[in-house]
Amino acid sequence: MQANQPTTNAALMARRNAAVTRGVGQAHEIFVQRALDAELWDVEGRRYIDFAGGIAVLNTGHLHPAVIAAVKAQLDLYTHTCFQVIAYEPYVELAEKLNALAPGGFAKKTLLLTTGAEAVENAVKVARAYTRRPGIIAFTGGYHGRTNMTLGMTGKVAPYKLGFGPFPGEVFHAEYPNALHGVSVEKALHSVELILKNDIEAERVAAFIIEPVQGEGGFYIAPPEFVSGLKALADRHGILLIADEVQTGAGRTGTWFASEQWPVAPDLIATAKSMAGGFPLSGLVGRADVMDAPGPGGLGGTYAGSPIGCAAALAVLQVFEDEKLLDRSRALGDHLLKGLRAMAATEKSIADVRGLGAMVAIELCENGDPARPDADLTKRVVAEAAKRGLILLSCGTYGNVLRILVPLTAPDALLDEGLKILADSFAALR
C-alpha cells in the first residue's frame, strides 16, 4: 500500500485501472485483505463467502494449514534449481502418486509444469510426437487456455480469442453433446465423423481433446456413452484421447480425476488448478509409451514442476486422504444440488440445475426457456450476491450460467448461508 493512500476498493481500483492493462478482466471490484478456508475479507474489512475458489484452484480452501506448513518447510530447503539441471525428490514422488491415481490399466508417466494452458499445450506436443500427425479435434464451448495453440482449440470466441488470430491450423471443432440445447450423443459423434469426412482424414488426426465437464463452456457433463463412442472412434483410427482436467481434476467432481468416472481411460490427462492448493503447478499424465515419444530435452520449462508447487501438491494429496475430501466432494455436491433444485422450484428463470460431484451450476434463461439465455439476469445476480457477501462467477457460451466452485472444506452451515444469499439475490431482482 502506498503511503497516505486510502485503503478502499474504489481507491485500489483507480490505481489498478491506471497501472494494469485493461485486457486483464476482473469479475468483482473487490480487493482481498485476507482469506481462510471458504471465506475472505476485503481491504475495507467486509466478509464474503467464496463460491468461486479462485476459479477451481482452492479445493482445499484458502490457507489450508497442512499445505502452508509444507510450503514453509520447503522454503527452508531450496526454492528452485530447475528440474532439468538439478533434480529433486518431490517432483519424482508427485509423479509417482499421479501415475497411480490416473485411470487406465497401463504403465504411466508424468510431466510437471506450471499452468493449465502449459499442460494442455504439452499434451498436443506429446500427441503429435507419438502419432506423427498434426490434426487436433476439439469441441464447441471448450476452453483450453490462453496461449496461441490452446486458444486455437478453445471453442468460444468472446472474450478469449477476440483480436488474437490467426490461430494454428489443423484444429477443428466438433459439437459437444448437450441435451438441454438439442445436441444428442448421436449428433455429437456424427459431427466428429463429418470432420473426418469433410475437413481432415483420420490418418492425419493426432488427438481428440475434451473436458469431462466443460468449464468456461457452462458446466455441461460429457455423457459416458459419448465418451465410449469417441474412444471407439479414436481407437479405430489410431487417434489419442486427451482429457482436459485442468478444472475437473483434484477431486472437484468426486474422484481425483473426473475421467475415473468414464467407462474408458484417456491416453493423456492435463491437470492443474487445485492440485497444489493455490500454488502454481500443472501436470500431464499419460500412457508411458505415449509420454516417452518426445526425446530428451523436448519437454520441460524453467519453472516447470517448481519444488514449492510439488511440496504443496503432496500436502494436498495427504489432506484429501486425511480429511476424506473425495467423499466430501460428493456430499457437498449433493447438498448444493438439493438446495439449488429447491430454489429452481420457485425461480422460473432457472432452466437447469446440474453438477458432477461438487462441480455445480445453474443455467438462467428467460422464463426458463433454454432457447432464450439470460446473460443480463446472470450478471445482475452475480452483482447482487456480491453486495450481500457472496462471491460467484458466471460462465457459458452465452454468459448465462452461474457456477459454484466452493472449497470442499466448507462446512454445511456456510453452504446454506451462501445458498440463502443467492436466493435472496434472486428475490431482490424480481
MIKOL-456572 format. One record per residue (C-alpha): y, x, z; chain; residue number from 1. Coordinates in steps of 0.2 Angstrom, whole numbers. Layout:
REM MIKOL-456572
      y      x      z  c    k
      Y      X      Z  A  NUM
...
REM end
This chain:
REM MIKOL-456572
      y      x      z  c    k
      0      0      0  A    1
     17      6     -4  A    2
     30      9     10  A    3
     41     -6     14  A    4
     32    -17      2  A    5
     27    -34      7  A    6
      8    -37      9  A    7
      6    -53     -1  A    8
     -5    -59    -15  A    9
     11    -63    -25  A   10
     19    -46    -22  A   11
      2    -37    -27  A   12
      0    -47    -42  A   13
     18    -42    -48  A   14
     13    -24    -46  A   15
     -4    -27    -55  A   16
      5    -35    -70  A   17
     17    -21    -71  A   18
      3     -7    -70  A   19
    -13    -14    -76  A   20
    -17    -18    -94  A   21
    -17    -37    -97  A   22
    -34    -35   -105  A   23
    -42    -34    -88  A   24
    -43    -53    -83  A   25
    -43    -59    -65  A   26
    -51    -76    -60  A   27
    -40    -78    -44  A   28
    -23    -72    -40  A   29
    -30    -65    -23  A   30
    -32    -48    -16  A   31
    -45    -44     -4  A   32
    -42    -35     13  A   33
    -60    -35     20  A   34
    -76    -44     17  A   35
    -93    -47     26  A   36
   -109    -55     21  A   37
   -103    -70     11  A   38
    -85    -71     17  A   39
    -69    -62     13  A   40
    -52    -61     19  A   41
    -36    -58      8  A   42
    -21    -47     12  A   43
    -12    -62     20  A   44
    -27    -65     32  A   45
    -34    -80     24  A   46
    -53    -83     24  A   47
    -64    -88      9  A   48
    -82    -92      6  A   49
    -88    -81     -8  A   50
    -99    -91    -20  A   51
    -96    -78    -34  A   52
   -104    -62    -26  A   53
    -94    -50    -37  A   54
   -102    -59    -52  A   55
   -120    -57    -45  A   56
   -118    -40    -38  A   57
   -119    -44    -19  A   58
   -136    -52    -17  A   59
   -137    -43      0  A   60
   -120    -48      4  A   61
   -104    -38      7  A   62
   -106    -23     18  A   63
   -124    -25     22  A   64
   -127    -13     37  A   65
   -143     -6     31  A   66
   -135     -2     14  A   67
   -119      5     21  A   68
   -130     16     33  A   69
   -140     23     19  A   70
   -124     27      9  A   71
   -116     36     23  A   72
   -132     46     26  A   73
   -132     51      8  A   74
   -114     56      9  A   75
   -118     70     21  A   76
   -131     77     10  A   77
   -124     78     -8  A   78
   -114     66    -19  A   79
   -118     72    -37  A   80
   -127     86    -46  A   81
   -131     77    -62  A   82
   -149     72    -63  A   83
   -151     81    -79  A   84
   -145     98    -71  A   85
   -152     97    -53  A   86
   -164     83    -49  A   87
   -166     73    -33  A   88
   -180     63    -25  A   89
   -171     47    -23  A   90
   -170     45    -41  A   91
   -188     48    -43  A   92
   -193     36    -28  A   93
   -182     22    -35  A   94
   -190     24    -52  A   95
   -207     23    -44  A   96
   -203      7    -35  A   97
   -195     -1    -50  A   98
   -210      3    -61  A   99
   -221     -5    -48  A  100
   -210    -21    -47  A  101
   -209    -24    -66  A  102
   -221    -36    -73  A  103
   -235    -31    -85  A  104
   -252    -23    -84  A  105
   -247     -7    -92  A  106
   -240     10    -86  A  107
   -221     10    -85  A  108
   -207     22    -84  A  109
   -189     20    -79  A  110
   -172     27    -84  A  111
   -157     25    -71  A  112
   -139     23    -77  A  113
   -123     17    -71  A  114
   -118      0    -79  A  115
   -127    -15    -86  A  116
   -120    -13   -103  A  117
   -126      5   -102  A  118
   -144     -1    -98  A  119
   -144    -13   -112  A  120
   -137     -1   -125  A  121
   -151     11   -120  A  122
   -163     -2   -122  A  123
   -158     -3   -140  A  124
   -159     16   -142  A  125
   -176     16   -135  A  126
   -182      2   -145  A  127
   -176     10   -161  A  128
   -183     26   -157  A  129
   -200     19   -154  A  130
   -201      7   -168  A  131
   -191     17   -181  A  132
   -182      1   -185  A  133
   -164     -4   -185  A  134
   -163    -23   -183  A  135
   -160    -32   -167  A  136
   -161    -51   -165  A  137
   -151    -58   -150  A  138
   -146    -76   -146  A  139
   -132    -88   -146  A  140
   -122    -89   -130  A  141
   -130    -72   -124  A  142
   -119    -59   -115  A  143
   -125    -41   -115  A  144
   -110    -31   -111  A  145
    -93    -24   -117  A  146
    -97     -8   -127  A  147
    -97    -10   -146  A  148
   -116    -12   -148  A  149
   -118    -24   -133  A  150
   -103    -34   -139  A  151
   -111    -35   -156  A  152
   -126    -43   -148  A  153
   -116    -54   -137  A  154
   -116    -72   -144  A  155
    -99    -78   -138  A  156
    -83    -73   -146  A  157
    -69    -78   -134  A  158
    -63    -68   -124  A  159
    -75    -54   -126  A  160
    -76    -50   -145  A  161
    -58    -55   -150  A  162
    -49    -41   -160  A  163
    -63    -28   -157  A  164
    -73    -29   -173  A  165
    -81    -23   -184  A  166
    -97    -23   -174  A  167
   -113    -13   -178  A  168
   -123    -20   -192  A  169
   -141    -26   -192  A  170
   -138    -38   -177  A  171
   -142    -56   -179  A  172
   -141    -71   -168  A  173
   -155    -85   -167  A  174
   -152   -101   -157  A  175
   -156   -101   -138  A  176
   -166   -116   -133  A  177
   -155   -129   -124  A  178
   -162   -146   -122  A  179
   -146   -153   -115  A  180
   -137   -149   -131  A  181
   -151   -153   -143  A  182
   -159   -136   -146  A  183
   -178   -138   -143  A  184
   -190   -124   -141  A  185
   -197   -128   -159  A  186
   -179   -127   -166  A  187
   -175   -111   -157  A  188
   -191   -102   -163  A  189
   -188   -109   -181  A  190
   -171   -101   -181  A  191
   -179    -84   -177  A  192
   -191    -86   -191  A  193
   -176    -91   -203  A  194
   -168    -75   -199  A  195
   -184    -66   -204  A  196
   -184    -75   -220  A  197
   -166    -75   -224  A  198
   -157    -60   -216  A  199
   -169    -46   -212  A  200
   -188    -43   -215  A  201
   -198    -42   -199  A  202
   -203    -25   -203  A  203
   -186    -19   -200  A  204
   -183    -28   -183  A  205
   -184    -16   -168  A  206
   -182    -29   -154  A  207
   -178    -47   -148  A  208
   -166    -47   -133  A  209
   -165    -62   -122  A  210
   -158    -66   -105  A  211
   -171    -76    -94  A  212
   -156    -86    -88  A  213
   -141    -85    -98  A  214
   -126    -78    -88  A  215
   -109    -80    -96  A  216
   -118    -92   -108  A  217
   -120   -106    -95  A  218
   -135   -103    -84  A  219
   -147   -110    -96  A  220
   -165   -106    -92  A  221
   -177   -100   -106  A  222
   -192   -111   -106  A  223
   -209   -102   -103  A  224
   -216   -110   -119  A  225
   -201   -102   -129  A  226
   -204    -85   -121  A  227
   -223    -86   -126  A  228
   -218    -91   -144  A  229
   -206    -77   -145  A  230
   -218    -64   -139  A  231
   -232    -70   -150  A  232
   -219    -68   -165  A  233
   -214    -51   -159  A  234
   -232    -45   -157  A  235
   -237    -52   -174  A  236
   -223    -41   -182  A  237
   -223    -26   -171  A  238
   -206    -31   -163  A  239
   -202    -27   -145  A  240
   -196    -39   -132  A  241
   -181    -34   -121  A  242
   -177    -44   -106  A  243
   -159    -43   -101  A  244
   -160    -45    -82  A  245
   -143    -37    -78  A  246
   -138    -54    -69  A  247
   -155    -62    -66  A  248
   -163    -46    -58  A  249
   -163    -40    -40  A  250
   -170    -56    -33  A  251
   -157    -69    -39  A  252
   -170    -80    -47  A  253
   -183    -80    -33  A  254
   -193    -65    -39  A  255
   -186    -47    -41  A  256
   -186    -49    -60  A  257
   -185    -66    -67  A  258
   -197    -61    -81  A  259
   -210    -60    -67  A  260
   -210    -79    -69  A  261
   -213    -78    -88  A  262
   -231    -81    -95  A  263
   -229    -64   -104  A  264
   -222    -47   -100  A  265
   -207    -40   -109  A  266
   -209    -22   -116  A  267
   -192    -17   -108  A  268
   -181    -24    -94  A  269
   -162    -19    -92  A  270
   -156    -22    -74  A  271
   -140    -18    -64  A  272
   -128    -28    -53  A  273
   -136    -32    -36  A  274
   -149    -18    -37  A  275
   -138     -6    -27  A  276
   -129    -19    -16  A  277
   -112    -16    -23  A  278
   -113      2    -29  A  279
   -113      6    -47  A  280
   -131      8    -53  A  281
   -142      1    -68  A  282
   -159      4    -75  A  283
   -170      2    -89  A  284
   -189     -1    -85  A  285
   -202     -2    -98  A  286
   -219      2   -106  A  287
   -222     21   -103  A  288
   -226     24   -121  A  289
   -210     15   -127  A  290
   -199     23   -114  A  291
   -205     40   -119  A  292
   -201     38   -138  A  293
   -184     47   -136  A  294
   -185     66   -135  A  295
   -179     77   -120  A  296
   -160     76   -119  A  297
   -159     60   -129  A  298
   -156     49   -114  A  299
   -145     51    -98  A  300
   -127     52    -93  A  301
   -116     62    -82  A  302
   -116     49    -68  A  303
   -132     41    -73  A  304
   -143     37    -58  A  305
   -130     43    -45  A  306
   -138     49    -29  A  307
   -126     37    -19  A  308
   -132     22    -30  A  309
   -150     27    -28  A  310
   -149     28     -9  A  311
   -140     11     -9  A  312
   -154      3    -21  A  313
   -168     10    -10  A  314
   -160      2      5  A  315
   -158    -14     -4  A  316
   -176    -15     -8  A  317
   -180    -12     10  A  318
   -168    -26     15  A  319
   -177    -38      3  A  320
   -194    -33     12  A  321
   -187    -34     30  A  322
   -177    -50     28  A  323
   -189    -59     15  A  324
   -175    -61      4  A  325
   -186    -67    -11  A  326
   -191    -82      0  A  327
   -173    -84      5  A  328
   -168    -84    -13  A  329
   -179    -99    -17  A  330
   -175   -108     -1  A  331
   -156   -106     -4  A  332
   -158   -112    -22  A  333
   -167   -127    -16  A  334
   -153   -130     -3  A  335
   -139   -129    -16  A  336
   -148   -139    -29  A  337
   -151   -153    -17  A  338
   -133   -153    -12  A  339
   -126   -152    -30  A  340
   -138   -166    -35  A  341
   -131   -177    -21  A  342
   -114   -173    -27  A  343
   -118   -177    -45  A  344
   -123   -195    -40  A  345
   -105   -199    -36  A  346
    -96   -187    -48  A  347
    -98   -194    -66  A  348
    -91   -178    -73  A  349
   -107   -168    -68  A  350
   -118   -169    -83  A  351
   -131   -157    -77  A  352
   -137   -148    -61  A  353
   -149   -133    -65  A  354
   -155   -117    -57  A  355
   -169   -104    -56  A  356
   -170    -98    -38  A  357
   -153    -95    -32  A  358
   -145    -94    -49  A  359
   -137   -111    -49  A  360
   -124   -120    -59  A  361
   -117   -137    -64  A  362
   -110   -142    -81  A  363
    -95   -153    -82  A  364
    -92   -165    -96  A  365
    -80   -180    -99  A  366
    -89   -195    -92  A  367
   -105   -184    -90  A  368
   -107   -184   -109  A  369
   -114   -167   -114  A  370
   -106   -168   -131  A  371
    -89   -168   -123  A  372
    -87   -152   -112  A  373
    -73   -152   -100  A  374
    -66   -135    -98  A  375
    -49   -141    -91  A  376
    -58   -150    -76  A  377
    -68   -135    -73  A  378
    -53   -124    -72  A  379
    -44   -136    -60  A  380
    -59   -137    -49  A  381
    -60   -118    -48  A  382
    -42   -118    -43  A  383
    -43   -132    -31  A  384
    -58   -124    -22  A  385
    -49   -108    -20  A  386
    -34   -117    -12  A  387
    -47   -124      0  A  388
    -55   -107      3  A  389
    -70   -107     -9  A  390
    -72    -93    -22  A  391
    -80   -100    -38  A  392
    -82    -94    -56  A  393
    -84   -103    -72  A  394
    -94    -99    -87  A  395
   -102   -106   -103  A  396
    -98   -106   -121  A  397
    -85   -120   -118  A  398
    -80   -114   -101  A  399
    -86   -130    -93  A  400
   -100   -123    -81  A  401
    -97   -119    -63  A  402
   -109   -106    -57  A  403
   -115   -101    -40  A  404
   -119    -83    -35  A  405
   -118    -83    -17  A  406
   -126    -69     -7  A  407
   -144    -73     -2  A  408
   -140    -68     15  A  409
   -128    -83     18  A  410
   -133    -95     31  A  411
   -136   -113     28  A  412
   -121   -118     38  A  413
   -110   -108     26  A  414
   -118   -115     11  A  415
   -114   -133     17  A  416
    -97   -128     21  A  417
    -94   -122      3  A  418
   -103   -137     -4  A  419
    -91   -148      6  A  420
    -76   -139     -1  A  421
    -82   -141    -18  A  422
    -85   -160    -15  A  423
    -68   -161     -8  A  424
    -60   -152    -23  A  425
    -68   -165    -35  A  426
    -62   -179    -24  A  427
    -44   -172    -24  A  428
    -44   -171    -43  A  429
    -49   -189    -46  A  430
REM end
